[in-house]
Amino acid sequence: MTKTEILAALKTLTTEERLEIIETASQMMREEIEAKAQRKAEKKRQLRAAAEAAVLDYMPGGVLHDLWSPDSEPYFESEEEYLSAGIKTNA
């Protein structure tokens, strides 16, 4: 049904029936808004949990600490190795 058809059909209804339709439509909209907010909150919760779980990997003793620590030794011996691996350097 198109919007024009819906509006034309509303004209044939009583005021009480139109109010009932408005109430039902409003309830549907509230439910959709609430479901969207819940999905957004759940996604945010999952992202936070993933980030918190990864923190230990970057801490001293973690599997990724040596790759990102400023105190760690370079992974490649020279800039040429970086370039051949497809990594851009700041040099």
N, C-alpha and C positions, 0 to 999 in steps of 0.2 A: 504494500500500500504506500502511495506517495503522501507527502505532507499535505498536498492539496486535497487529496481524497479523505485524509484523516480529518482535516478541518471542516470539510463539507459534511462528513458523517457526524461530527460533533454538533453541528447546527440542528440535527434531527433529535438529539438527546435532550432530556430534561436537565435542569440545573443540577439536581442531585446526582444524576448519572455522570455529568461532566466533572463535578467535584470528586466523585469516586475515581474517575479515570485520572484526574490530576494527582490525587493522593497515591494511587497505585504507581503512576509514573515517577512521582517524587521518591517513593520508597525504592523503586528499582534503581534510580540514580544514586541514592544514598548507599545502597548495597554495592554498586559498581565502584563508587568512590572509596568506600571502606576496603573493598577487596584490593583495589589498586594500591592503597596505602599499606595494606598488610604485605602485599608482594614486594613493595619497595623496602619495607622494614626488614623482611626476611632476607632479601638480597643483600642489604647493608650488613645484617648480622652475619651472613655467610662470608662476605668479604672480610669483615673484621676478624672472624674466626680463622680464616685462611692466613691473613696477615700475621695474626698473633702466633699461629702455629709455625710460620716461617721464621720468626725472629730468632729462635734457637739455632737455626742453621747458620745465621750470620754472626752469632756470638762467638767469642774465643772457644775453640774446640769444635765448633760446628762445621759441617761439611763444606759450606760456602765461605767461611771466614777468610781463608787464605786468598780467595779470588778477589775479595773486596776490601780487605784490610789495607790501610796505607802502609802498614809495617811489613806486609808480605813481599816476597820476592816476585819480580816480574815473571809472568807465565811464559812469555817468549823471550828469547835471548836478544833479539834486535828488532829495530823498526821494520826491517825487511820481512821478518817473519810475521809481524802484525799485518803488513800490507798483503802478503801472500795468502794470509788467512781471511782476507777481506775485511779487516778491522781498521777503521779510520782512527788515527791518533790525533792528538792536539798539537803535534809538532808542526 
